[in-house]
Amino acid sequence: MSKRLVLVVIWLAILVYPVLANEDVILDYALCVGLDQDGLPLERRDIFITEEEKILCWVFVSEVHKGDELRWEFQPPRGEVYESILIVEEDNRYVGATGELSLTIYRNTIPPGEWKVNFYLNGEKYLELPFTLLESNIGESETLEEAIQKTVVVIRKLGYEVLDLNVDDSNQAYLRMNMVAPTLDQRVWNQIGIGFESLKRVFPQSSWFLVQLILDNEYVLSFQVRAYDFDMWRKGNLNTDEFWKKKVHRYVYDLKNKEEIQDVSSFYLEKFEVIY
């Protein structure tokens, strides 16, 4: 017996993006916790915690027709399957659509562990993605100190080494970690995004969030954002490019020379070969 969200249109938008040459039906896909203003995944990852609001399986399909059924089956390690279904209302090319597993609605029944989601188009299976759901009860903490400790434990389970987590006198919450990768790949963007999200969960009244990453004990890469702007991005009211380039302030500190690097853009270009 499955839990079914029948005829619920989670998200559907026409996009104009190049077709990947090695794909015919599913041009792109991602597991994520939300979509930005352009309907694209906020971040792509395969590990989540039970205190997140939802898990989305986003697919970018080459073509759909009126009456087509898009169905996602979220399969837990045990128990019932959770379904999300979309019936297409009109013919479209290059469509992004998402199936949703609501962790808020099913908070007390969804088990942690190893999950997978299958995507079907008109009954034919096109995609299978595994993901991990970790148990988290930070919200049940009786004190701030307990919430901080539980958050550190969860972040470490996500694969990040936490060095410090707290809030300063100016009402800025901060999280310091070792950088998970030496290059600016998806793992690093996930690390920063999860860092912001963790700060919001523990310090919801903070006006600013600061995530600092230590790179090879040589540099401190700081990413600072207003809580309001982060919330706007998470709610899909900002696109990702605008968020990272205009709303997130970047600073770099040279640990060896004990000085702040003034030309941050040149640092990112020389160190990571990216314009940021």
BAFI-3210 file (N, C-alpha, C; in Angstrom, 3 decimals, decimal comma, padded with zeros to 6 digits):
// residues 276
n [1|2|3|4|5|6|7|8|9|10|11|12|13|14|15|16|17|18|19|20|21|22|23|24|25|26|27|28|29|30|31|32|33|34|35|36|37|38|39|40|41|42|43|44|45|46|47|48|49|50|51|52|53|54|55|56|57|58|59|60|61|62|63|64|65|66|67|68|69|70|71|72|73|74|75|76|77|78|79|80|81|82|83|84|85|86|87|88|89|90|91|92|93|94|95|96|97|98|99|100|101|102|103|104|105|106|107|108|109|110|111|112|113|114|115|116|117|118|119|120|121|122|123|124|125|126|127|128|129|130|131|132|133|134|135|136|137|138|139|140|141|142|143|144|145|146|147|148|149|150|151|152|153|154|155|156|157|158|159|160|161|162|163|164|165|166|167|168|169|170|171|172|173|174|175|176|177|178|179|180|181|182|183|184|185|186|187|188|189|190|191|192|193|194|195|196|197|198|199|200|201|202|203|204|205|206|207|208|209|210|211|212|213|214|215|216|217|218|219|220|221|222|223|224|225|226|227|228|229|230|231|232|233|234|235|236|237|238|239|240|241|242|243|244|245|246|247|248|249|250|251|252|253|254|255|256|257|258|259|260|261|262|263|264|265|266|267|268|269|270|271|272|273|274|275|276]
n.u [000,859|000,612|001,444|-000,151|000,128|-002,076|-002,416|-001,088|000,445|003,645|005,827|006,228|007,723|008,582|011,650|014,567|017,141|020,256|020,214|021,508|023,841|024,070|021,707|018,257|015,633|015,596|017,186|018,583|019,036|018,372|018,727|017,457|016,770|015,169|014,079|015,417|014,716|014,644|013,725|015,581|017,694|018,576|020,799|022,739|022,559|022,947|022,497|020,509|018,727|016,346|015,041|014,786|012,612|011,654|012,322|013,331|012,987|014,227|013,659|014,688|013,061|012,903|010,616|007,100|003,621|000,155|-001,746|000,162|001,655|003,678|005,545|006,803|008,415|009,158|011,147|011,462|013,811|012,334|008,862|006,058|005,723|006,188|004,418|004,523|002,721|002,281|000,165|000,396|-000,615|-000,495|001,063|004,606|008,009|011,263|011,098|011,078|010,471|009,256|009,188|007,984|008,977|007,561|008,943|007,913|005,104|005,050|006,505|006,592|006,477|008,287|011,123|014,618|017,613|018,729|017,503|015,662|014,705|012,470|011,807|009,098|007,749|004,750|004,374|006,711|009,916|012,501|014,530|016,559|017,476|019,625|019,544|020,490|018,970|019,313|018,860|017,650|017,259|017,373|015,638|014,330|015,896|016,644|018,195|020,311|022,952|022,753|021,469|023,460|025,461|024,164|023,813|026,444|027,124|025,384|026,252|028,799|028,163|027,236|029,536|031,396|034,021|033,776|034,861|034,148|031,196|028,812|027,391|027,976|028,580|027,373|025,090|025,519|025,546|027,895|029,847|032,519|034,534|036,611|037,554|035,839|036,790|039,554|039,007|036,600|034,095|030,937|030,613|031,700|030,030|027,691|028,483|028,716|026,088|024,641|025,825|024,893|022,186|022,185|022,957|020,759|018,833|019,659|020,117|017,753|017,023|019,127|020,708|022,641|024,516|027,485|029,753|032,746|035,501|038,313|041,140|043,507|044,973|046,014|044,478|041,584|038,418|035,748|032,210|029,593|026,260|023,134|020,530|017,956|018,281|019,260|017,047|015,217|016,349|016,224|013,484|012,893|012,815|014,947|017,402|020,018|022,485|022,364|022,166|024,633|026,548|025,791|024,544|025,932|028,672|032,148|035,203|038,718|041,272|044,706|046,439|049,138|050,591|049,204|047,197|044,529|043,311|043,038|042,124|039,767|038,452|040,506|041,973|040,259|040,205|042,905|043,480|041,425|040,612|038,224|035,692|034,622]
n.v [-001,192|002,170|005,577|008,232|011,102|012,343|013,655|015,999|018,898|019,469|021,045|022,697|023,790|025,520|025,257|026,494|024,871|023,410|020,171|017,239|015,256|012,503|011,631|010,766|011,005|011,759|014,538|015,817|015,609|015,648|015,301|017,227|019,960|022,030|024,502|027,125|030,542|030,239|027,732|025,717|023,250|023,989|022,939|020,042|016,921|013,804|013,094|013,608|015,121|014,267|016,488|018,342|020,133|018,908|016,540|016,709|015,287|016,183|016,356|016,809|016,831|015,756|015,966|016,259|015,284|016,259|014,766|012,863|010,836|011,545|010,019|009,540|007,332|007,053|005,080|003,681|002,268|000,378|-000,470|001,506|002,704|005,980|008,063|010,461|012,256|013,555|014,859|015,750|018,823|020,058|019,920|020,022|021,016|020,321|020,250|020,913|019,106|018,167|015,651|015,208|014,418|014,877|015,785|017,077|016,646|013,853|013,445|011,830|009,250|008,611|006,694|006,864|006,097|004,062|005,082|005,067|006,611|006,212|007,121|007,407|007,527|007,594|005,017|003,682|002,978|005,273|006,258|005,768|006,612|006,472|007,515|008,896|009,149|010,817|010,510|013,140|015,323|017,975|020,085|019,335|019,986|021,104|023,168|025,836|025,090|022,317|022,087|023,081|021,149|018,859|019,661|019,841|017,132|016,096|017,494|016,468|013,828|014,216|014,434|016,466|018,277|019,828|022,799|024,967|026,412|028,807|031,895|035,391|038,557|040,443|039,378|037,589|034,448|031,818|029,355|027,217|025,225|022,538|022,685|020,714|019,819|020,363|021,940|024,132|022,486|020,711|019,566|021,404|023,673|022,518|022,086|024,697|025,635|023,813|024,519|027,184|026,562|024,987|026,859|028,553|026,844|026,454|029,004|030,829|033,502|035,056|037,694|037,641|035,163|033,257|031,310|029,654|028,280|026,272|026,026|023,748|024,547|026,986|029,069|030,975|030,781|032,828|033,078|035,127|036,003|037,724|036,753|037,085|037,179|034,636|033,123|034,001|032,930|030,184|029,883|030,088|032,573|033,896|033,622|031,197|032,142|034,918|034,882|033,701|035,387|038,021|038,287|036,832|037,589|037,604|036,722|036,421|035,053|035,029|032,659|032,061|034,382|036,033|037,948|039,761|038,986|041,246|041,433|039,549|038,346|037,888|036,055|033,784|033,250|032,658|030,586|028,662|028,775|029,937|032,331|034,342]
n.w [000,000|-000,857|-000,056|-001,569|-003,532|-005,352|-008,575|-007,969|-008,798|-008,561|-009,519|-012,573|-015,503|-018,479|-020,036|-021,673|-022,673|-023,665|-025,187|-023,732|-025,322|-024,896|-023,838|-024,144|-023,156|-020,342|-019,631|-017,657|-014,080|-010,533|-006,999|-004,380|-002,056|-002,702|-005,174|-007,193|-008,271|-011,002|-011,298|-010,945|-009,322|-005,934|-004,678|-005,363|-004,025|-002,155|000,433|003,231|006,027|008,594|009,578|007,609|005,345|003,013|000,389|-002,880|-006,102|-008,985|-012,440|-015,782|-018,633|-022,022|-023,626|-023,263|-023,276|-023,371|-020,866|-020,226|-017,686|-014,988|-012,579|-009,323|-007,167|-003,894|-002,047|001,065|003,507|004,764|005,070|003,802|000,411|-000,886|-002,976|-005,652|-007,962|-011,223|-013,627|-016,912|-018,335|-020,811|-024,080|-024,210|-024,756|-023,440|-020,397|-016,927|-014,011|-010,749|-008,254|-004,972|-001,682|001,250|004,202|006,299|006,431|006,776|009,090|011,433|010,530|008,568|008,039|008,964|007,036|004,249|001,238|-001,910|-005,002|-007,629|-010,970|-013,192|-016,468|-017,923|-016,918|-017,556|-016,379|-015,873|-014,341|-011,467|-008,266|-005,517|-002,059|001,141|004,308|007,222|010,739|012,774|015,503|016,318|016,799|019,103|021,204|024,505|025,372|024,102|023,940|023,787|021,322|019,630|019,981|018,969|016,341|015,417|015,500|013,535|011,226|010,987|010,397|007,882|006,549|006,999|008,585|011,537|013,071|014,643|016,026|016,560|017,883|017,505|019,224|017,632|016,662|014,637|013,282|013,119|011,391|011,285|009,250|007,976|004,609|002,286|-000,143|-002,415|-004,583|-006,156|-006,331|-006,708|-004,208|-002,411|-002,732|-001,808|000,832|001,831|001,488|003,112|005,471|005,876|006,123|008,429|010,340|010,271|011,315|013,961|014,939|014,524|014,842|014,120|012,294|010,352|008,558|008,649|006,999|007,226|005,557|005,897|004,020|003,380|005,617|004,939|003,924|004,832|003,767|003,552|003,672|003,661|004,453|004,454|006,634|005,674|002,850|002,357|003,111|001,198|-001,125|-000,532|-000,524|-003,149|-004,364|-005,421|-007,967|-008,417|-009,419|-008,946|-006,176|-005,217|-006,376|-005,874|-003,396|-001,491|000,401|-000,033|001,478|001,954|003,877|004,450|006,049|006,505|005,943|007,532|006,843|005,240|002,034|-000,504|-003,198|-003,988|-006,147|-008,014|-006,561|-006,504|-009,210|-009,804|-007,982|-008,217|-010,821|-011,602|-012,286|-009,893]
ca.u [000,000|001,470|000,879|-000,184|-000,270|-002,633|-002,640|-000,488|001,478|004,675|006,443|006,359|008,081|009,255|013,005|015,289|018,507|020,741|020,020|022,736|023,891|024,004|020,421|017,130|014,419|015,995|018,351|019,308|018,277|019,035|018,044|017,727|015,780|014,384|014,397|015,590|013,736|014,609|013,265|016,730|018,014|019,413|022,062|022,557|023,196|022,250|022,371|019,580|018,385|014,898|014,473|014,567|011,189|011,279|013,334|012,811|013,664|014,007|014,050|014,573|012,582|013,018|009,323|005,924|002,376|-001,024|-002,212|001,272|001,779|005,008|005,359|007,991|008,227|010,193|011,135|012,244|014,472|011,279|007,565|005,304|006,287|005,554|004,325|004,201|002,257|001,960|-000,467|000,740|-001,815|-000,352|002,296|005,745|009,377|012,237|010,315|011,597|009,385|009,761|008,402|008,326|008,769|007,426|009,392|007,080|003,826|005,251|007,610|006,599|006,391|009,383|012,292|015,950|018,276|019,047|016,316|015,853|013,545|012,342|010,987|008,403|007,005|003,710|004,551|008,033|010,936|013,618|015,567|016,595|018,511|019,700|019,919|020,534|018,230|019,883|018,016|018,042|016,250|017,917|014,527|013,874|016,893|016,117|019,067|021,077|024,176|022,391|021,198|024,755|026,125|023,471|024,085|027,810|027,076|024,731|027,122|029,887|027,608|027,116|030,868|032,176|034,760|033,404|035,865|033,509|029,820|028,272|026,888|028,804|027,876|026,645|023,968|025,903|025,845|029,018|030,221|033,851|034,800|037,649|036,983|035,676|037,509|040,517|038,513|035,229|033,163|029,595|030,705|031,963|028,810|026,788|028,972|028,365|024,632|024,245|026,284|023,902|020,943|022,393|022,947|019,373|018,093|020,061|020,040|016,750|016,875|020,335|020,510|023,655|025,133|028,855|030,390|034,173|036,135|039,778|041,730|044,891|045,602|046,668|043,528|040,224|037,456|034,545|031,001|028,692|025,007|022,037|019,562|016,822|018,613|019,336|015,679|014,605|016,884|015,686|012,062|012,749|012,583|016,195|018,078|021,276|023,564|022,241|022,437|026,051|027,408|025,387|024,071|026,942|029,910|033,291|036,454|039,775|042,351|045,940|046,872|050,599|051,045|048,367|046,623|043,373|043,568|042,163|041,518|039,186|038,142|041,752|042,325|039,463|040,618|044,229|043,496|040,445|040,336|036,811|035,352|033,654]
ca.v [000,000|003,352|006,902|008,819|012,489|012,191|014,840|017,187|019,488|019,985|022,181|022,443|025,021|025,347|025,770|026,387|024,477|022,457|018,753|016,471|014,368|011,097|011,347|010,928|011,400|012,505|015,322|016,158|015,212|015,962|015,278|018,519|020,354|023,143|025,048|028,567|031,320|029,732|026,352|024,811|022,780|024,846|022,210|018,637|016,036|012,543|012,872|014,556|014,843|014,175|017,777|019,183|020,200|018,033|016,076|016,785|014,631|017,047|015,772|017,691|015,885|016,304|016,271|015,651|015,553|016,356|013,477|012,030|010,694|011,513|009,453|009,281|006,424|007,157|003,791|003,687|000,985|-000,529|000,172|001,892|003,563|007,291|008,433|011,817|012,077|014,748|014,647|016,899|019,511|020,475|019,487|020,917|020,549|020,738|020,521|020,534|018,724|017,588|014,856|015,658|013,643|015,863|015,324|017,769|015,937|012,482|013,541|010,760|007,924|008,363|006,153|007,158|004,951|004,106|005,196|005,291|007,151|005,800|008,019|006,726|008,323|006,720|003,656|003,147|003,470|005,922|006,742|005,268|007,323|006,177|008,613|008,557|010,030|010,700|010,917|014,408|015,858|019,237|020,903|018,886|020,375|021,935|024,336|026,196|024,279|020,993|022,227|023,223|019,846|017,964|020,141|019,429|015,689|015,885|017,994|015,488|012,661|014,596|014,316|017,688|018,410|021,087|023,359|025,892|026,767|029,651|033,198|036,421|039,663|041,248|038,551|036,838|033,044|031,412|027,952|027,064|023,828|022,285|022,610|019,304|019,492|021,418|022,731|024,594|021,607|020,664|019,221|022,625|024,480|021,839|022,319|026,062|025,699|023,078|025,328|028,247|025,937|024,564|028,066|029,015|025,924|026,621|030,429|031,408|034,942|035,760|038,540|037,264|033,842|033,235|030,001|029,768|027,023|026,290|025,322|023,277|025,342|028,136|030,154|030,912|031,290|033,219|033,329|035,818|036,352|038,111|035,681|037,366|036,796|033,173|032,648|034,285|031,947|028,880|029,855|030,155|033,949|034,375|032,561|030,788|033,010|036,177|034,629|033,483|036,466|039,350|038,298|036,223|038,368|036,697|037,230|035,408|035,416|034,256|032,261|032,076|035,767|036,708|039,151|039,553|039,180|042,324|041,135|038,218|037,798|037,362|034,858|032,660|032,956|032,031|029,384|027,679|028,981|030,276|033,757|034,401]
ca.w [000,000|-000,958|000,195|-002,904|-003,728|-006,687|-009,401|-007,371|-009,644|-007,669|-010,233|-013,999|-016,201|-019,768|-019,983|-022,939|-022,358|-024,663|-024,910|-023,557|-026,483|-024,522|-023,212|-025,058|-022,436|-019,145|-020,015|-016,428|-012,906|-009,274|-005,711|-003,763|-001,048|-003,198|-006,484|-007,166|-009,025|-012,371|-011,275|-010,951|-007,968|-005,100|-004,567|-005,721|-003,060|-001,936|001,868|003,814|007,418|008,770|009,955|006,439|005,016|001,905|-000,556|-004,243|-007,229|-010,145|-013,722|-016,946|-019,624|-023,378|-024,232|-022,649|-023,982|-022,527|-020,388|-019,744|-016,227|-014,388|-011,235|-008,527|-006,037|-002,865|-001,356|002,301|003,785|005,207|005,128|002,624|-000,625|-000,987|-004,387|-006,074|-009,333|-012,001|-014,922|-017,760|-018,804|-022,204|-024,743|-023,984|-024,948|-022,432|-019,190|-015,625|-013,108|-009,503|-007,318|-003,624|-000,459|002,317|005,511|007,281|006,544|007,260|010,047|012,438|009,919|007,630|008,746|008,412|006,429|002,825|000,413|-003,339|-005,694|-009,018|-011,784|-014,280|-017,432|-018,488|-016,446|-017,886|-015,454|-016,551|-013,434|-010,087|-007,524|-004,089|-001,164|002,562|005,197|008,560|011,861|013,391|016,439|016,840|017,261|020,417|022,207|025,591|025,530|022,922|023,952|023,283|019,883|018,963|020,003|018,043|014,987|015,086|015,236|012,240|010,157|010,832|009,707|006,480|005,968|007,162|009,845|012,176|013,967|015,593|015,702|017,634|017,460|018,135|019,882|016,645|016,216|013,445|013,536|012,285|011,360|010,696|008,896|006,989|003,257|001,982|-001,381|-002,748|-005,702|-005,971|-007,018|-006,122|-002,783|-001,645|-002,726|-000,874|002,183|002,236|001,595|004,312|006,596|006,073|006,568|009,812|011,168|010,353|012,178|015,363|015,320|013,610|015,046|013,677|011,115|009,366|008,656|008,152|006,873|006,922|005,172|006,004|002,884|003,540|006,687|004,320|003,695|005,365|002,797|004,280|002,894|004,575|003,802|005,323|006,837|004,803|001,479|002,322|003,172|-000,101|-002,065|-000,163|-000,870|-004,600|-004,805|-006,009|-008,712|-007,794|-009,854|-008,218|-004,763|-004,931|-006,868|-005,408|-002,014|-000,615|000,436|000,041|002,045|002,027|004,805|004,273|007,389|006,609|005,990|008,530|006,257|004,375|000,617|-000,929|-004,501|-003,835|-007,472|-008,589|-005,791|-006,990|-010,580|-009,796|-007,174|-008,631|-012,240|-011,777|-012,112|-008,789]
c.u [000,892|000,709|000,958|-000,624|-000,784|-002,868|-002,131|000,609|002,504|005,358|006,561|006,655|008,765|010,623|013,651|016,750|018,964|020,528|021,373|022,755|023,704|022,705|019,307|015,899|014,753|017,286|019,205|018,427|019,063|018,113|018,421|016,656|014,914|014,853|014,538|014,550|013,602|014,131|014,372|017,092|018,902|020,791|021,765|023,297|022,381|022,221|021,509|019,349|016,873|014,259|014,377|013,091|010,786|012,516|012,682|013,654|013,282|014,485|013,815|014,301|012,568|011,678|008,213|004,683|001,215|-001,524|-001,116|001,288|003,248|004,834|006,710|007,627|009,418|010,119|012,037|012,927|013,488|009,956|007,033|006,091|005,490|005,590|004,015|003,884|001,915|001,339|-000,250|-000,526|-001,723|000,979|003,397|007,048|010,245|011,558|011,056|010,433|009,969|008,715|008,893|008,024|008,740|007,860|008,600|005,777|004,004|006,361|007,707|006,596|007,538|010,626|013,602|016,545|018,536|017,755|016,688|014,557|013,603|011,435|010,419|007,711|006,056|003,969|005,900|009,091|012,124|014,772|015,427|017,773|018,499|020,015|019,817|019,773|018,715|018,911|018,555|016,918|016,748|016,813|014,004|014,836|016,277|016,949|019,793|022,335|023,894|022,135|022,494|025,459|025,490|023,733|025,470|027,843|026,486|025,631|028,286|029,408|027,428|028,473|031,760|032,811|034,508|034,481|035,231|032,115|029,240|027,685|027,693|027,935|027,056|025,456|024,252|026,254|026,962|029,320|031,550|034,125|036,054|036,981|036,988|036,440|038,454|040,094|037,072|034,269|031,831|029,631|030,915|030,721|027,771|027,179|028,576|026,854|024,113|024,676|025,315|022,613|021,040|022,350|021,528|018,574|018,404|019,875|019,030|016,587|018,096|020,062|021,500|024,150|026,524|029,378|031,831|034,747|037,647|040,348|043,199|045,663|046,375|045,739|042,213|039,315|036,150|033,409|029,950|027,424|023,989|021,062|018,368|017,092|018,709|017,935|014,966|015,064|016,283|014,202|011,824|012,479|013,842|016,757|019,471|022,433|023,543|022,587|023,932|026,923|027,071|025,003|025,079|028,230|031,082|034,525|037,447|040,875|043,516|046,503|048,386|051,132|050,249|047,832|045,429|043,752|042,549|041,427|040,982|038,911|039,382|042,191|041,565|039,860|041,944|044,221|042,595|040,078|038,849|036,640|034,252|033,973]
c.v [001,237|004,600|007,664|010,271|012,581|013,550|016,114|017,688|020,116|021,184|021,806|023,745|024,685|025,997|025,613|026,129|023,473|021,014|018,080|015,369|012,903|010,734|011,608|011,485|012,264|013,243|015,710|015,743|015,572|015,669|016,571|018,814|021,514|023,580|026,558|029,252|030,852|028,286|025,334|024,425|023,760|024,216|020,742|017,773|014,763|012,142|013,984|014,207|014,943|015,507|018,762|019,113|019,161|017,579|016,080|015,928|015,410|016,346|016,798|016,792|016,533|016,698|015,571|016,070|015,576|014,966|012,539|011,995|010,613|011,065|009,167|008,357|006,562|005,918|003,838|002,347|-000,071|000,244|000,599|002,786|004,862|007,727|009,909|011,744|013,418|014,325|015,911|017,497|019,986|019,993|020,515|020,228|021,080|021,198|020,047|020,226|018,070|016,748|015,181|014,610|014,638|015,259|015,994|017,016|014,569|012,389|012,321|009,360|007,599|007,880|006,649|005,902|005,160|004,036|005,134|005,867|006,694|006,782|007,254|007,758|007,379|005,252|003,036|003,800|004,036|006,265|006,092|005,925|006,918|007,447|008,152|009,605|009,788|011,204|012,200|014,903|017,135|020,097|020,522|019,273|021,309|023,190|024,615|025,346|022,879|021,026|022,341|021,881|018,880|018,369|019,729|017,948|015,422|016,333|017,037|014,236|012,944|014,610|015,526|017,758|019,796|021,530|024,272|026,235|027,572|030,931|034,263|037,550|040,516|040,492|037,880|035,412|032,605|029,926|027,841|025,581|023,730|022,112|021,169|018,872|020,641|022,300|023,144|023,723|021,574|020,359|020,457|023,510|023,862|022,123|023,700|026,183|024,994|023,838|026,451|027,682|025,509|025,756|028,593|028,146|026,169|028,054|031,153|032,918|035,741|036,544|038,209|035,846|033,914|031,800|030,221|028,385|027,188|025,427|025,031|024,047|026,543|029,341|029,893|031,563|031,566|033,544|033,870|036,240|036,808|036,947|035,849|036,893|035,276|032,578|032,862|033,273|030,577|028,760|029,980|031,538|034,618|033,263|032,343|031,709|034,336|035,992|034,558|034,669|037,833|039,396|037,719|037,025|037,420|037,406|036,077|035,915|034,457|033,936|032,362|033,503|036,634|038,040|038,801|039,844|040,173|042,017|039,698|037,565|037,190|036,100|033,645|032,268|032,215|030,681|028,275|027,763|029,190|031,777|033,837|035,598]
c.w [000,000|-000,583|-001,107|-002,851|-005,157|-007,344|-008,749|-008,279|-008,726|-008,296|-011,685|-014,699|-017,505|-019,674|-021,353|-022,619|-023,417|-024,223|-024,747|-024,608|-026,111|-023,823|-024,214|-024,345|-021,232|-019,452|-018,816|-015,259|-011,655|-008,108|-005,002|-002,715|-001,507|-004,563|-006,379|-008,041|-010,466|-012,443|-011,341|-009,520|-007,209|-004,913|-004,839|-004,708|-002,865|-000,463|002,449|005,278|007,575|009,133|008,784|006,060|003,977|001,156|-001,926|-005,180|-008,475|-011,402|-014,824|-018,143|-021,005|-023,977|-023,460|-023,443|-022,999|-022,158|-019,929|-018,222|-015,834|-012,952|-010,587|-007,370|-005,098|-001,980|-000,126|002,516|004,278|005,198|003,779|001,667|-000,680|-002,440|-004,567|-007,564|-009,968|-013,320|-015,758|-018,371|-020,251|-022,760|-024,485|-024,332|-023,826|-021,139|-017,945|-014,703|-011,867|-008,800|-005,923|-002,568|000,683|003,654|006,624|007,508|007,193|008,303|010,962|011,847|008,982|008,372|008,138|007,798|004,957|002,004|-001,063|-003,910|-007,142|-009,748|-012,976|-015,170|-018,156|-018,166|-016,740|-016,994|-016,230|-015,623|-012,074|-009,373|-006,048|-003,302|000,279|003,363|006,620|009,622|012,478|014,292|017,106|017,434|018,631|021,544|023,244|025,809|024,224|022,819|023,409|021,782|019,094|018,878|019,015|016,591|014,525|014,730|013,855|011,090|009,918|010,127|008,216|005,784|006,107|008,546|010,442|013,157|015,023|015,087|016,851|017,034|018,187|018,692|018,920|016,049|014,876|013,852|012,599|012,455|010,633|010,486|008,048|005,638|002,780|000,734|-001,724|-003,912|-005,417|-006,774|-006,266|-004,626|-001,918|-001,591|-001,796|000,563|002,687|002,436|002,831|005,558|006,909|006,661|008,033|010,760|011,338|011,314|013,650|015,845|014,421|013,733|014,584|012,404|009,997|009,641|008,027|008,164|006,462|006,650|005,228|004,891|003,158|004,619|006,144|004,197|004,437|004,333|003,525|003,314|003,854|003,833|004,840|005,448|005,909|003,378|001,342|002,303|001,836|-001,148|-001,801|-000,527|-002,365|-005,142|-005,349|-006,871|-008,129|-008,158|-009,095|-006,745|-004,487|-005,322|-006,287|-003,930|-001,022|-000,718|000,705|000,589|002,085|002,943|004,614|005,651|007,550|006,744|006,958|008,010|005,372|002,932|000,079|-002,233|-004,488|-005,187|-008,129|-007,867|-006,311|-008,408|-010,609|-009,077|-007,724|-010,117|-012,496|-011,583|-011,072|-007,906]
res [m|s|k|r|l|v|l|v|v|i|w|l|a|i|l|v|y|p|v|l|a|n|e|d|v|i|l|d|y|a|l|c|v|g|l|d|q|d|g|l|p|l|e|r|r|d|i|f|i|t|e|e|e|k|i|l|c|w|v|f|v|s|e|v|h|k|g|d|e|l|r|w|e|f|q|p|p|r|g|e|v|y|e|s|i|l|i|v|e|e|d|n|r|y|v|g|a|t|g|e|l|s|l|t|i|y|r|n|t|i|p|p|g|e|w|k|v|n|f|y|l|n|g|e|k|y|l|e|l|p|f|t|l|l|e|s|n|i|g|e|s|e|t|l|e|e|a|i|q|k|t|v|v|v|i|r|k|l|g|y|e|v|l|d|l|n|v|d|d|s|n|q|a|y|l|r|m|n|m|v|a|p|t|l|d|q|r|v|w|n|q|i|g|i|g|f|e|s|l|k|r|v|f|p|q|s|s|w|f|l|v|q|l|i|l|d|n|e|y|v|l|s|f|q|v|r|a|y|d|f|d|m|w|r|k|g|n|l|n|t|d|e|f|w|k|k|k|v|h|r|y|v|y|d|l|k|n|k|e|e|i|q|d|v|s|s|f|y|l|e|k|f|e|v|i|y]
***
